[in-house]
Amino acid sequence: MGFTTFENRKKIKRLAVAILLAFPVSGTVADPIDTGDRPAQLIAELPEGQLRSTLSACAANTASRSNFSISHRGAPFKYPEHTREGYIAAAKSGAGIIECDVTFTKDRALVCRHSQCDLHSSTNILQTPLAQKCSVPPDMNSRTPFSDVKCCTSDLTVSEFKSLTGRFDKSNKKAKTLEDYLSLKNTPHENSAVSSGTLMTHAESIELFSSLGVKMIPELKAAEVAMPYKTEDGSEWTQEQYAQALVDEYLSSSIKPEDVFLQSFNLDDVKHWLKEAPEFGEHAAWLDGRYRDRSFKISTSKSWKPSMKELSDIGLNTLAPPMWMLLTLDEDKIVPSKYAIAAKEAGLDLIAWTLERSGSLDGGGGWYYQTIKPAVKNDGATYQALHVLAQDVGVKGVFSDWPATSTFYANCFGIK
């Protein structure tokens, strides 16, 4: 057999992708759960001890779905985020709850996308005529034509949005050509077998998630256009109407409120749901983004405004911070943070984000592990941190870019 040329390998890869897209990944409630080989890779990185022994002993177990395993944007560890294919992969790996980040189009249709204005990097829009509809299209007269490019869902109608395909959210603003701007070279996804996927409306995600037998955790994304949003007919759409529109799509689909966990970084959105849709609001989570405030100190409770008690007093039941806010070190041991302890004392449930988002954990683990950096030696810290979050902090669930990691752990420790 002769050697396969580089060009032939590229053709083979394109053919494989074409076949996958021509015959889309299917999924049903009855599909068996498959956690794959990722858990074994992480266990092999753990130091000798009880955690490694326990997880190793679970290797041959048959996995089942767990609500502890929350899919973050689908399964972006290996699939383009917020695509049908990624959502199905998340369900097949045992995620009990799947996330659709929700924003809106020019005609106010709700769609699944991490940001209202990330289409230039997370879809193929710049390879289509719709690029000219972008808020800031490429400037081909510039030496760096893509440095300021900005393409938003609100630049397009829902039908135009649906004509696009999702891609891994990577770009090079210094690129001089479109090919270089969109290149995945030297990224973890460079050789991915599936590099594109099907975009979805929020309503379509509800239908898909229902068919997969999973619960739903939509995040209402902050608008990147002025609110109230003015449509072409001159009407206005307020933030409150935007928040209510999210609830209304569940109501129109007859989804049980207990199967939906609304979330937002905007506390006013949560307050709206608590007041206007309490059956949904009681399950809503406030995504705690106060770490962006320079006055916020994770170890100083006086800087937590509102306080844990004040959050509980408004009716909030679930708080969702990044995982580093829930963890600290006692010498070299990972333990719950003061923040975590205070939240539990106030009666708040906790959800953490985001596992499997840091890439290689060699050398400290990056942003998501910043409060426990000295204890993070390698990828085995994924399970070390998760173990403390589950057993000592007592989180209800953990978002993950690869839900199989959390599914395997939950099954091993009997967490439903």
Secondary structure, DSSP 8 states (H G I E B T S, - for coil): -----HHHHHHHHHHHHHHHHHS-----TTS-----SHHHHHHTTS-SSHHHHHHHHTTT-----EEEEEESSS-TTTS-TT-HHHHHHHHHTTEEEE--EEEE-TT--EEE-S-TT-HHHHBSGGGSGGGGGSSB---TTSSSTTSS-B--GGGS-HHHHHTSEEE-S---TT-SSHHHHT--TTSTTTT-S--EEE--BHHHHHHHHHHHT-EE--EE---SS-SSEE-TTS-EE-HHHHHHHHHHHHHHTT--GGGB--EES-HHHHHHHHHH-HHHHTT-EEE--GGGSTT--TT-GGG-SS-HHHHHHTT--EEE-BGGGGEEEETTEEEE-HHHHHHHHTT-EEEEEEET-SS--TTS--GGGGGGGGG--STTHHHHHHHHIIIII--SEEEESSTHHHHHHHHHTT--
